[in-house]
């Protein structure tokens, strides 16, 4: 079997496009059944992973047919999102075999997440596997792929510090907030803006499951689209001064040329909060929050420069953790590809077992007839052993005799490895010893009738 991954994610597509392909948990199994019906001729295994940052379709099928799956799978997904298939393909990574496995392992380990090492994606992948199993589209190959992904992710988390190092200013903001608030799950967070940096910051904070999230944006429709990914409230930018006191943490990043949050508004908010502290992060250049706000006693204000310095200090440890994780992942990829290669011989092994069963049945039936006629037991056992031996050796000997001189030594080497495993002589020596014999006419007549 061959594995294919179609990945539409935060690296390849903007949030508006990704939003078109968001599947709820309840939609996963029905969608997979629809996909299987649409690709019935190719009978693939399939699993669908959908989060706020990615929609990924994993497919396993016969290698001879895997190339035929990409286009219809993209067309099926494009129809769901209501976009042109070619437009979707431009924003989609198409990964096959070891590249698909490497991607799955990196996703499970948190190396492909906006928040490096975040653990939520692993739970989402496990749920995706359960839904594929429920839909009847999780076969042996994808089961192995995902179980190995989970195993690799566990090793990455236990053997490296990948989850303890920030990779962005947004992640650094979360770490600073955790130093101020005892439990981030109890705070209310306001994000001002709806661009890429705010999306990243919201992802980091959402991973800590805060009590409430709100997004304020000049364009309410864009704010609503981003809020939908996090189950957040949307508020109007004009309402910000009157609502500011409700929030324990504020993260702002807009393209405004003038500050949106002034000293007076924050002073009023602190008064309404009865001097409970506020954590504020200004990621905008120029600033969204007036610099004087940082002088207030109960405000902890950090700028983009403050966070940049924090990120730099964690750089070396972060790179070391990523390198360790990538090494673990690469080992897992090689093991999975080796398993795939072994699976390719399964039909041959099944055929060999079937042939051996046929030979065994034939010789046992002959032995029983001889015993029923009163033939001596030792003679019957001798005939049984000789019949099985002839059947096993006949094909190899015929191939040796019929091979041309260039192929004969290679064939002899292979036969030697198969049948002389316990012998002291090397297969090459066996081939040389028998070369003159093979050049003479040989009796390749079929075995005796009934053998």
C-alpha positions in Angstrom: 0.0 0.0 0.0 1.0 3.6 -0.5 0.1 6.6 1.7 -0.9 10.1 0.5 -1.5 13.2 2.6 -3.3 16.3 1.3 -2.6 19.1 3.7 -4.3 22.5 3.8 -2.7 24.3 6.7 -1.5 27.6 8.2 1.7 27.4 6.2 -0.1 27.0 2.9 -3.4 28.9 3.1 -4.9 32.0 4.7 -7.5 31.7 7.5 -10.4 32.6 5.2 -9.6 29.8 2.9 -9.0 27.3 5.7 -12.3 28.3 7.2 -14.1 26.9 4.2 -12.8 23.4 4.9 -13.4 23.2 8.6 -15.2 19.9 9.5 -17.0 19.6 12.8 -16.5 16.4 14.8 -20.0 15.3 13.8 -19.2 15.8 10.1 -16.1 13.7 9.9 -17.6 10.2 9.6 -20.3 11.2 7.1 -17.8 13.0 5.0 -15.5 10.0 4.9 -18.3 7.7 3.9 -19.2 10.2 1.1 -15.5 10.2 0.0 -15.4 6.4 0.0 -18.5 6.2 -2.2 -17.1 8.8 -4.6 -13.8 6.8 -4.9 -15.3 3.4 -4.7 -13.5 2.2 -7.8 -10.2 2.9 -6.1 -11.3 1.6 -2.6 -9.0 3.7 -0.5 -8.5 3.9 3.2 -9.1 7.4 4.4 -8.9 9.6 7.5 -9.8 13.3 7.9 -8.1 15.7 10.4 -9.7 19.1 10.8 -8.6 21.8 13.3 -8.6 25.6 13.2 -5.1 25.5 11.6 -5.4 22.6 9.2 -7.6 20.3 7.2 -5.8 17.2 6.1 -6.9 14.1 4.2 -4.9 10.9 4.6 -5.4 8.1 2.0 -3.9 4.6 1.6 -4.3 2.6 -1.5 -2.6 0.2 -3.9 0.6 1.9 -5.2 -0.6 1.2 -8.8 -3.7 3.3 -8.1 -2.4 5.9 -5.7 -1.5 8.3 -8.5 -5.1 8.2 -9.6 -6.4 9.3 -6.2 -5.0 12.8 -5.9 -7.1 14.6 -8.4 -10.5 13.1 -7.4 -9.7 13.6 -3.7 -8.9 17.3 -4.3 -12.1 17.7 -6.4 -14.1 16.1 -3.6 -12.6 18.5 -1.0 -12.9 21.5 -3.3 -16.6 20.7 -3.8 -17.1 20.7 0.0 -15.4 24.1 0.3 -17.0 25.6 -2.7 -13.7 26.5 -4.5 -12.1 25.7 -7.8 -10.0 22.5 -7.5 -7.0 24.1 -9.1 -7.2 27.0 -6.6 -7.3 24.5 -3.8 -4.4 22.5 -5.1 -2.2 25.7 -5.2 -2.8 26.0 -1.4 -2.4 22.2 -0.6 0.7 20.2 0.0 0.5 16.8 -1.7 2.8 14.3 0.2 3.3 10.7 -0.6 4.9 7.6 1.1 7.8 8.7 3.4 7.0 12.4 3.0 3.4 11.7 4.1 4.6 9.7 7.1 7.1 12.4 8.0 4.4 15.0 7.9 2.0 13.0 10.0 4.7 12.3 12.6 5.6 16.0 12.8 2.0 17.0 13.2 1.4 14.5 16.0 4.6 15.7 17.7 3.6 19.4 17.6 6.4 20.4 15.2 4.0 21.6 12.5 1.8 23.6 14.9 1.6 27.4 15.3 2.5 26.7 19.0 5.7 24.5 18.9 5.1 21.3 20.8 1.5 22.0 21.8 -0.3 18.8 22.9 -3.8 19.5 21.7 -3.1 18.4 18.1 -2.3 14.8 19.4 -5.8 14.5 20.9 -7.4 15.8 17.7 -5.5 13.3 15.7 -6.6 10.5 17.9 -10.2 11.7 17.6 -9.8 11.7 13.8 -8.7 8.1 13.9 -11.7 7.1 16.0 -14.0 8.8 13.5 -12.3 7.1 10.5 -12.7 3.8 12.3 -16.4 4.5 12.9 -16.9 5.4 9.3 -15.2 2.1 8.2 -12.4 3.8 6.3 -9.5 3.1 8.7 -7.6 0.1 7.2 -4.4 -1.6 8.3 -2.0 0.9 6.6 -3.5 4.0 8.1 -4.0 2.3 11.4 -0.2 1.6 11.4 0.6 5.1 10.3 -1.3 6.8 13.1 -0.4 4.4 15.8 3.3 4.9 14.9 2.6 8.7 14.9 1.3 8.5 18.4 4.3 6.4 19.5 6.7 8.9 18.0 4.9 11.8 19.5 5.1 10.2 23.0 8.9 9.6 22.5 9.4 13.3 21.4 7.6 14.6 24.5 9.4 12.3 26.9 12.8 12.5 25.4 13.0 16.2 24.4 12.0 19.6 25.8 10.1 20.5 22.7 7.0 21.5 24.7 8.8 23.8 27.0 10.4 26.3 24.6 8.5 29.2 22.9 9.0 29.8 19.2 7.3 33.2 18.9 6.5 36.4 20.6 2.9 35.2 21.0 4.1 32.1 22.9 6.3 34.3 25.0 3.3 36.4 25.9 1.5 33.3 27.2 4.5 32.5 29.4 4.6 36.0 30.8 0.9 35.9 31.5 1.4 32.6 33.4 3.8 34.3 35.7 1.2 37.0 36.6 -1.9 34.8 36.9 -2.0 31.7 38.9 -4.4 29.9 36.6 -4.8 31.0 32.9 -7.9 28.9 32.8 -9.7 31.5 35.0 -8.8 34.7 33.0 -10.7 36.6 30.4 -8.6 37.5 27.3 -9.3 40.3 24.7 -7.6 40.3 21.3 -7.6 43.5 19.3 -7.2 43.0 15.6 -7.8 40.0 13.4 -4.5 39.6 11.4 -2.0 36.8 11.3 -0.2 37.8 14.6 -3.5 38.0 16.5 -4.5 34.6 15.1 -1.2 33.2 16.3 -1.5 34.8 19.8 -5.1 33.5 20.1 -4.0 30.0 19.2 -1.4 30.1 22.0 -3.8 31.5 24.6 -6.6 29.1 23.5 -4.3 26.2 24.1 -4.5 27.2 27.8 -8.4 27.1 27.7 -9.0 30.6 29.3 -12.4 31.3 30.8 -13.4 33.7 28.0 -12.0 35.0 24.7 -13.2 38.1 22.8 -12.0 39.6 19.6 -12.4 43.3 18.8 -11.8 44.4 15.2 -12.5 47.4 13.0 -14.3 45.1 10.5 -16.8 43.1 12.5 -17.2 40.4 9.8 -13.5 39.6 9.8 -13.5 39.5 13.5 -16.4 37.1 13.5 -14.6 34.7 11.1 -11.6 34.5 13.4 -13.7 34.3 16.6 -15.5 31.3 15.1 -12.3 29.2 15.2 -11.9 29.8 18.9 -15.5 29.9 20.1 -14.8 33.5 21.0 -17.1 36.6 21.4 -16.9 39.4 18.9 -17.1 43.0 20.0 -17.1 46.2 18.1 -13.9 48.3 18.3 -16.1 51.3 19.2 -17.2 49.4 22.3 -13.7 48.8 23.5 -13.4 51.6 26.1 -16.6 50.6 27.8 -15.7 46.9 27.8 -12.0 47.0 28.6 -12.5 46.5 32.4 -13.9 43.0 31.8 -10.6 41.6 30.6 -7.6 40.4 32.6 -5.3 40.2 29.5 -5.3 42.3 26.4 -3.3 41.5 23.3 -3.3 44.1 20.4 -1.9 44.1 16.9 -3.5 46.3 14.3 -2.3 48.4 11.4 -3.6 51.6 13.0 -1.4 54.6 12.7 -2.6 56.0 16.0 -3.0 54.2 19.4 -6.4 52.6 19.9 -6.1 52.2 23.7 -5.3 55.4 25.5 -4.1 56.1 29.1 -7.5 57.5 30.1 -9.4 54.3 29.0 -7.0 52.1 30.9 -7.3 54.2 34.1 -11.1 54.0 34.0 -10.8 50.2 33.5 -8.5 49.8 36.5 -10.9 51.8 38.6 -13.8 49.5 37.6 -11.6 46.5 38.3 -10.9 47.7 41.8 -7.2 47.8 41.0 -7.0 44.1 39.9 -4.0 43.9 37.6 -4.1 43.9 33.9 -1.7 42.1 31.6 -1.3 44.0 28.2 0.8 43.1 25.2 1.3 45.5 22.3 2.6 43.7 19.2 1.8 46.6 16.8 4.3 48.9 15.1 3.5 51.7 15.5 1.9 51.1 18.9 -1.7 50.3 19.6 -1.4 51.1 23.3 -0.1 54.5 24.5 3.3 54.1 26.1 2.2 56.0 29.3 0.0 53.0 30.1 3.1 51.1 31.2 3.7 53.5 34.0 0.4 52.6 35.8 1.0 50.5 38.9 -1.5 47.7 38.2 -0.7 47.3 34.5 2.0 44.9 33.1 2.6 46.2 29.6 5.0 44.4 27.2 5.9 45.6 23.7 7.1 43.8 20.6 10.7 44.6 21.6 10.2 43.1 25.1 8.9 39.9 23.7 11.6 39.7 21.0 14.3 39.7 23.7 12.5 36.8 25.6 12.3 34.8 22.4 16.0 35.3 21.6 17.1 33.9 25.0 15.2 30.6 24.4 16.6 30.2 20.8 19.5 27.8 21.4 17.5 25.4 23.7 14.7 25.5 21.2 16.9 24.6 18.2 18.4 21.7 20.2 15.0 20.3 21.2 13.8 20.6 17.6 16.9 18.8 16.3 16.3 16.0 18.8 12.7 15.7 17.8 13.4 15.6 14.1 15.9 12.7 14.7 13.3 10.7 16.5 10.8 11.4 13.8 13.2 10.4 11.0 13.8 7.1 12.7 10.1 6.5 12.9 9.7 7.3 9.2 12.3 4.8 8.2 10.7 2.1 10.3 7.3 2.8 8.8 8.6 2.7 5.2 10.3 -0.6 6.0 6.9 -1.9 7.2 5.3 -0.7 4.0 7.9 -2.5 1.9 7.3 -5.7 3.9 3.6 -5.4 3.3 4.3 -5.5 -0.4 5.3 -9.1 -0.1 2.1 -10.2 1.7 0.4 -11.5 -1.5 3.4 -13.6 -2.3 3.6 -15.0 1.2 -0.1 -15.8 1.1 0.3 -17.6 -2.3 3.3 -19.6 -1.0 1.3 -20.7 2.0 -1.6 -21.7 -0.2 0.7 -23.7 -2.5 2.3 -25.4 0.5 -1.1 -26.3 1.9 -2.1 -27.8 -1.5 1.1 -29.9 -1.5 0.5 -31.0 2.0 -3.1 -32.0 1.3 -2.1 -34.0 -1.8 0.6 -36.0 -0.1 -1.5 -36.7 3.0 -4.3 -38.0 0.8 -1.8 -40.3 -1.0 -0.4 -41.5 2.3 -3.8 -42.3 3.7 -4.6 -44.4 0.5 -1.4 -46.3 0.9 -2.0 -47.0 4.6 -5.6 -48.2 3.7 -4.1 -50.7 1.3 -1.9 -52.0 4.0 1.5 -50.6 2.9 4.1 -50.6 5.5 4.1 -47.4 7.6 7.8 -46.7 7.1 7.4 -47.0 3.4 4.4 -44.6 3.5 6.4 -42.0 5.5 9.3 -42.3 3.1 7.0 -41.7 0.2 5.3 -38.7 2.0 8.7 -37.1 2.7 10.0 -37.7 -0.8 6.8 -36.3 -2.4 7.0 -33.1 -0.4 10.7 -32.7 -1.0 10.3 -33.1 -4.7 7.5 -30.6 -4.8 9.6 -28.0 -2.9 12.7 -28.5 -5.0 11.2 -28.9 -8.4 10.6 -25.2 -9.1 14.0 -24.1 -7.9 15.9 -26.8 -9.9 13.9 -26.0 -13.0 14.7 -22.2 -12.7 18.4 -23.1 -12.2 18.5 -25.3 -15.3 16.6 -22.8 -17.5 18.6 -19.7 -16.4 21.0 -18.2 -19.0 24.7 -18.2 -18.0 24.6 -14.5 -16.9 21.7 -15.2 -14.6 22.7 -18.6 -13.4 25.2 -17.5 -10.7 22.8 -15.0 -9.3 20.0 -17.7 -9.3 22.3 -20.2 -7.7 23.2 -17.7 -5.0 19.5 -17.1 -4.2 18.7 -20.8 -4.1 21.7 -21.4 -1.9 20.5 -18.8 0.6 17.0 -20.3 0.6 17.8 -24.0 0.9 21.3 -24.2 2.4 20.9 -21.8 5.3 22.4 -24.3 7.8 25.2 -25.3 5.5 28.8 -24.2 6.0 29.4 -23.6 2.3 28.6 -20.1 1.0 26.0 -19.8 -1.8 28.6 -18.5 -4.2 30.7 -21.6 -3.6 27.7 -23.8 -4.2 27.0 -22.1 -7.4 30.5 -22.6 -8.6 30.5 -26.2 -7.6 27.4 -26.9 -9.5 28.1 -24.8 -12.6 29.5 -27.7 -14.7 26.6 -29.9 -13.6 24.0 -27.4 -14.6 25.6 -27.1 -18.1 24.9 -30.8 -18.7 21.4 -31.8 -19.9 19.2 -32.3 -16.9 16.0 -34.2 -16.3 13.4 -31.5 -15.9 10.5 -33.8 -16.6 7.4 -33.2 -14.4 7.1 -35.1 -11.2 5.4 -38.4 -11.2 1.7 -38.4 -11.9 -0.1 -37.5 -8.7 2.9 -35.9 -7.1 
